Amino acid sequence: MPAAASAGLGHVTRVPSPPRRWPAGNRNRSRPEARVCRGGGPGEASLANLPAPRRSRKDAASMSVQSMLRERIAAAEELIGRAEALSGSRKGGVEGGAKLCSKLRAELKFLRKVEAGRVAVKESHLQSTNLTHLRAVVEAAESLEAVVAVLHVFGYADGAGDKQTLVVDVVANGGHTWVKAIGRKAEALHNIWLGRGQYGDRSVVEQAEDFLRASAQQPVQYSSPRVVFAFYNGVSSPVADELRGMGVSVRGDIVAVNNPPEWPEWLPPSDGESDEEAPGLPPVTRVDRENVVASVAFPTEVKVDTCGRVNLDITTLITYVSALSYGGCCFVFREKVLTEQAVQERRERVLPQLEAFMAGKELFACESAVKDFQAILDTLGGPGERERAARLIQGVRVVPDQPSERALRLVASSKINSRSLTIFGTGDSLRAVTMTANSGFVRAAANQGVKFSVFIHQPRALTESKEALATPLPKSCPAGGGL
């Protein structure tokens, strides 16, 4: 009987086996040192004598995922706080701020599900979440002045005339600057630019063409918004050069590109799996992330082209001469709307805002606006208001009514009447910014696809003749100094 068979049922001896050659690809696998007997007879291996088991790749990967997961959760929580602060940094809020916070909270919710084990993901999936892009959006917005919107959707017509939309990550400098925040690595961006990306990937150059076309169709004060591409993980110098040649401003680290030696014919194509090489293709150029050619930050002050012409709407003419704007706001009027305007004026004076915007600019008003303003003044204006109106009109260039073609295409409605159409249309023909308190007309026109360049302010009525019947407030009323 063979030796193995003669042993008792509770005892198994080690059977010699020929030496085994492990393939190169399997050298990290655990090799069977011995078969362990249950009884532990002499000469036999025991559990105590075995080497400590090595940590498997699966365990190491799990620890790596957990570590990255904790970092991502902490980052998401921090970004939510920064986004909320950004939304409240501007009076009236930043348009799209709630959308940005909502996207960040959705990312945090997803990461919490992964942490709780309800969703299984790979480490590569955690690396490619939307958090990288959203962080870039927040940092770009924090670096710019006069941010009016984030994640704003603009419509435009492409080269074929078809309607398209694009998302501008940050609209800053009062609308004069459009920023696209890019968090993808310079290696991936460079390879897509070379045509070595995945199917459907669009290079930043192709995206820049869309931005430039859209900005040309969305003028702000009769000039196209400046397009800025901000790279938060670098951009290769050839890509940066092409973008700047198109008229796109580049921000971020610009890194060098190395040209490798010619690919030997006897070598097979590369089978790399990283962002830096496309499978099956030899490398053409390789990004050298350590070699930063230039680092371009957002300037502290961005020079924008502002319009030097101002068109005055009737509402602005009235606000400029109103007694409310000159200290007559310490009354409770019989008319509720006048009392409300007095309260608003005590909280925030309008006249300094008007004067600041008008300073150094050429003032225009169309004949219809001046005529109707004078009629209202003759009916409701007090002596002080009439005197101020006379001085104001002396500094204004009165021009004939000349509404633009696109203004004439507007369909009349409760918000769009012939007088407003004439005033705003004349400003459009003059390529002037129309100052107005008539925000209803501006919105109604925009809903019909006509966006006018405007400066909107709070309204103030003529109140001097109403003061005799109004109730004065105590002398401690904060009417503002120097009024």
Protein Blocks (a to p, Z undefined) as FASTA:
>chain_A
ZZklmpcfkbccddddddddddfklmmpccdfbacdfkopghiacfklpccddddfklmm
mmmmmmmmmmmmmmmmmmmmmmmmmmmmpghiaehklmmmmmmmmmmmmmmmmmnopacc
dfklmmmmmklmmmmmmmmmmmpghifbghiacddddfkopacddddfbagehopaccdd
dfbdfklmmmmmnopacehiacfklmmmmmmmmmmmmcgehiacddddddfebpafklmm
mmmmnopacedjdddddddddddfkbccdfbfbfkbcghiacfbdcdfklcfbdcdddfb
dcddddfbdcddfklmmmmmpmklnopamcccfblklmmmmmmmmmocfklmmmmmmgop
acdddfklmmmmmmmmmmmpcfklmmmmmmmmmmpccddddddfklmmpccdfklcfklm
mmmmmmmmnopacddfblmlmmmmmmnopacddddddddddfklmmmmpccddfklcgbg
hZZ
